[in-house]
Amino acid sequence: MIIDSHSHWLPEEIINNAHFYSHAWGEIRAQLEMMEKAGIDRAVLSYPTSDAHLKLGGLVEVARIYNDNVAGIIKQVPDKFIGAAILPVDDNTKMLAELSRTTEELGFKAISLASSYEGVYLDDKRFFPLYEKASQRNLPIFVHSQIVNPIGIERVQDPLLTPVIEFVFDTTICIGKLMMSGMLREFSGVKFIFAHFGGVIPHLAYRFDATYQMLRTINFVKDLKGNPTEFLKNIYMDTSGDLRQANFLAALELVGPQHILWGSDWPAKKDPAGSIKAVQDLDISNADKDNILGNNLAKILAL
């Protein structure tokens, strides 16, 4: 079974009120055709983040529009798509109400968050009640990089550097803050799934441990009750359509094959077959390849 952990679809109303997305992001039939051609059995639909809330009256309205439309797709083809609900995170009461509505009434099996919201990262206390619910209900949290004012944009705004560097570093900072706040330890039952191999976290693993150990000798950093990698290895990462070996190898070294999920990043990336082949070409067991391509996510989602 091949399950796509990272694909996107947007309703027309959000596309028309966001500054970046074309109508290709709203073609569900094209996605179904791609899935059949590539041999993909099911796909998670998660939110790529946008600025549509600025024109549509806020996150509450965007969440309603998006979740209702995704629910319609799931109803039409329930054997193909898995919903990851977006939530109005700026209002705790409405956030939890929408979580209940989407999971209990609409059949969503996951949560979709951005790595940050207007500079507020996922270690903020406002998210604590959400993490408690996610842990209790076994709801994985898919985390996509924030594309609206990600870290660094106040100093560099560039059409290539912003998506290549600042998007992935917003995810990297998000993971780092979750670790430093102790939330990866406190909410160890929450399955955080970070897009794009968790930013550059796998490539920083040795530096995290070595620097932490050095700083602890002079009492310059708080005691994490373990090396950073002890907590970082518990997160999940998706492959986001990657075709090359470097990120796979770094991720395998840090989190192992049980915590890597294949994802296409459709429709941003257009070669799902190539990214599936990248997994199949890894020098790991066939069982581990199958786990990355779908079995890991099937287990997380209890499919």
C-alpha positions in Angstrom: 0.0 0.0 0.0 1.3 3.5 -0.9 -0.1 6.4 1.0 0.8 10.0 0.2 1.3 11.8 3.5 1.8 15.2 1.9 -0.6 16.4 -0.8 -2.7 19.5 -1.2 -6.0 20.6 -2.6 -7.6 24.0 -2.2 -11.2 25.1 -2.8 -11.9 27.9 -5.3 -12.8 30.4 -2.7 -9.4 30.1 -1.0 -7.5 30.1 -4.3 -9.2 33.3 -5.4 -8.4 35.1 -2.2 -4.8 34.0 -1.8 -1.8 35.6 -3.4 0.1 32.6 -4.6 -2.0 29.6 -5.7 -3.2 28.8 -9.2 -6.3 26.8 -10.2 -4.1 23.7 -10.5 -4.3 23.5 -6.7 -8.0 22.9 -7.0 -8.1 20.1 -9.6 -9.0 16.9 -7.6 -9.7 14.9 -10.7 -6.1 15.6 -11.9 -4.9 14.3 -8.5 -6.9 11.1 -8.8 -5.5 10.5 -12.3 -2.0 11.1 -11.0 -2.6 8.7 -8.1 -3.9 5.9 -10.4 -0.9 6.4 -12.7 1.7 6.4 -9.9 0.0 3.5 -8.0 -0.9 5.6 -4.9 -3.7 4.1 -2.9 -4.6 7.0 -0.6 -3.6 10.5 0.1 -3.8 12.9 3.0 -5.1 16.3 2.0 -3.4 19.0 4.2 -3.4 22.7 4.0 -0.3 24.4 2.5 -1.0 27.6 4.4 -2.0 30.8 2.7 -2.9 34.5 3.3 -6.6 33.9 2.3 -7.7 34.6 5.9 -6.8 38.3 5.4 -9.5 38.7 2.8 -12.0 36.1 4.1 -12.5 37.5 7.6 -10.1 35.4 9.6 -9.1 31.9 10.3 -12.5 30.8 11.5 -14.0 31.4 8.0 -11.0 29.9 6.2 -11.2 26.7 8.4 -15.0 26.4 7.7 -14.5 26.8 3.9 -11.6 24.5 3.7 -12.8 21.7 6.0 -16.3 21.7 4.5 -15.0 21.4 1.0 -12.5 18.6 1.9 -15.3 16.8 3.7 -17.2 16.9 0.4 -14.3 15.3 -1.4 -14.0 12.6 1.2 -17.7 11.8 1.0 -17.4 11.4 -2.8 -14.3 9.2 -2.7 -13.8 7.9 0.9 -11.4 5.2 -0.2 -8.9 7.7 -1.7 -8.6 10.7 0.6 -7.9 11.4 4.3 -8.7 14.7 5.8 -6.4 16.8 7.9 -8.4 19.6 9.5 -7.2 23.2 9.7 -8.3 25.1 12.9 -8.8 28.7 14.0 -5.8 28.6 16.3 -6.2 32.3 17.3 -9.3 31.3 19.4 -9.0 28.3 21.8 -12.7 27.8 22.2 -13.4 27.9 18.4 -10.2 25.8 17.8 -11.4 22.9 19.9 -15.0 23.2 18.6 -13.7 22.9 15.0 -11.6 20.0 16.0 -14.6 18.2 17.4 -16.8 19.1 14.4 -14.2 17.8 11.8 -13.3 14.6 13.6 -16.6 13.6 15.0 -19.0 14.8 12.3 -16.9 15.1 9.1 -14.6 12.1 9.5 -11.3 13.8 9.5 -8.4 11.7 10.9 -5.7 14.3 11.4 -4.9 17.9 12.1 -3.0 20.3 9.8 -1.0 23.1 11.3 1.5 25.7 10.1 4.9 25.8 11.6 4.1 29.3 13.0 1.3 31.9 13.0 2.4 35.5 12.8 5.6 34.6 14.6 4.0 32.4 17.2 5.4 28.9 17.1 3.8 25.6 18.1 5.4 25.6 21.6 3.0 28.4 22.6 0.7 27.5 25.5 -2.4 28.2 23.3 -1.7 24.8 21.7 -1.6 22.8 24.9 -5.4 21.9 24.9 -5.1 20.9 21.3 -2.2 18.6 21.9 -4.0 17.0 24.8 -7.0 16.2 22.6 -4.7 15.0 19.8 -3.0 12.6 22.2 -6.2 11.3 23.7 -7.8 10.7 20.2 -4.7 9.5 18.5 -4.8 12.3 15.9 -1.5 13.0 14.1 -0.5 16.6 13.5 0.8 17.4 10.0 3.0 20.5 10.2 3.6 22.5 7.0 6.0 25.3 6.7 4.5 28.8 7.2 4.7 30.6 3.9 3.2 33.9 5.1 6.0 35.9 6.8 8.3 32.9 7.7 11.4 33.5 9.8 13.9 35.8 8.1 11.5 37.5 5.7 11.9 40.8 7.6 15.5 40.9 6.4 15.3 39.0 3.0 12.4 38.9 0.7 13.3 37.0 -2.5 11.2 34.9 -4.8 13.6 32.0 -4.6 15.4 32.4 -1.3 12.2 32.8 0.7 10.6 29.4 -0.3 13.9 27.5 -0.5 15.5 28.8 2.7 13.0 30.7 4.9 10.1 28.1 4.6 12.3 25.2 5.7 14.0 27.2 8.4 10.6 28.2 9.8 9.9 24.4 10.2 13.4 23.9 11.7 12.9 26.7 14.3 9.4 25.2 15.1 10.9 21.8 15.9 13.7 23.4 17.9 11.3 25.4 20.0 9.1 22.4 20.6 12.2 20.6 21.9 13.6 23.4 24.0 10.2 24.1 25.6 10.0 20.5 26.7 6.8 19.9 24.7 8.3 17.0 22.7 8.8 15.3 26.1 5.6 16.5 27.7 3.4 15.6 24.8 5.3 12.5 23.7 2.0 10.8 22.7 1.4 13.3 20.0 2.6 12.2 16.5 4.1 15.4 14.9 4.7 14.9 11.2 6.9 17.6 9.7 7.0 18.3 6.0 10.3 18.5 4.0 12.2 16.2 6.3 11.7 18.5 9.2 13.6 21.3 7.5 17.3 20.9 8.2 16.9 19.2 11.6 18.5 15.8 10.4 21.6 17.6 9.2 22.0 19.4 12.6 21.7 16.3 14.8 25.4 16.0 15.7 25.7 19.7 16.2 22.7 19.8 18.5 24.2 17.1 20.8 27.8 18.4 20.7 26.8 22.0 21.3 24.4 21.1 24.0 27.0 19.0 25.9 29.5 21.8 25.7 27.1 24.4 26.9 25.9 22.2 29.8 29.5 22.1 31.1 29.3 25.9 31.8 25.6 25.8 32.8 24.7 28.0 29.8 21.7 26.0 28.6 19.0 24.4 30.7 19.0 20.7 31.4 16.9 18.9 28.8 17.1 15.6 30.8 18.8 14.1 27.7 20.6 14.9 24.5 18.5 16.8 21.9 18.6 13.8 19.5 16.8 11.7 22.1 13.7 13.9 21.6 14.2 14.7 18.0 14.2 11.1 17.0 10.6 10.8 18.1 9.2 13.2 15.5 8.0 12.0 12.1 9.2 13.5 8.8 7.7 13.3 5.3 9.8 13.2 2.2 7.9 16.0 0.3 8.6 14.7 -3.2 12.4 14.6 -2.7 14.3 12.7 -5.4 17.8 12.6 -4.0 19.5 10.5 -1.4 21.1 13.1 0.9 18.0 14.0 2.9 16.9 10.4 3.1 20.2 9.3 4.5 20.3 12.0 7.1 16.7 11.3 8.2 17.3 7.6 8.4 20.3 8.2 10.6 18.3 10.5 13.0 14.8 9.0 13.2 15.0 5.6 11.4 12.7 4.1 8.7 9.7 3.8 11.1 9.5 7.6 11.4 9.8 8.6 7.7 6.6 8.9 5.6 6.6 9.2 1.8 4.9 12.3 0.5 4.5 13.7 -3.0 4.0 17.4 -2.2 1.4 17.4 -5.0 0.7 19.7 -6.9 3.8 21.8 -6.0 5.9 18.9 -7.2 4.9 16.9 -10.3 7.0 13.7 -10.2 5.4 11.3 -7.6 6.7 8.3 -9.5 10.2 9.6 -9.3 10.0 10.2 -5.5 8.5 6.7 -5.0 11.5 5.3 -6.9 13.8 7.3 -4.7 12.5 5.3 -1.7 12.7 2.0 -3.6 16.4 2.8 -4.5 17.4 3.2 -0.9 19.8 0.6 0.6 17.4 -0.6 3.2 15.2 -3.7 3.6 12.1 -4.1 1.4 10.0 -4.0 4.7 11.5 -0.6 5.6 10.7 0.6 2.1 7.1 -0.5 2.4 6.9 1.1 5.8 8.1 4.5 4.4 5.8 4.2 1.4 2.6 3.6 3.4 2.7 1.2 6.3 4.0 3.7 8.8 1.2 6.1 8.0 -1.4 3.4 7.9 -0.3 2.4 11.4 -0.4 6.0 12.7 -3.9 6.5 11.2 -5.1 3.1 12.3 -6.3 2.4 8.7 
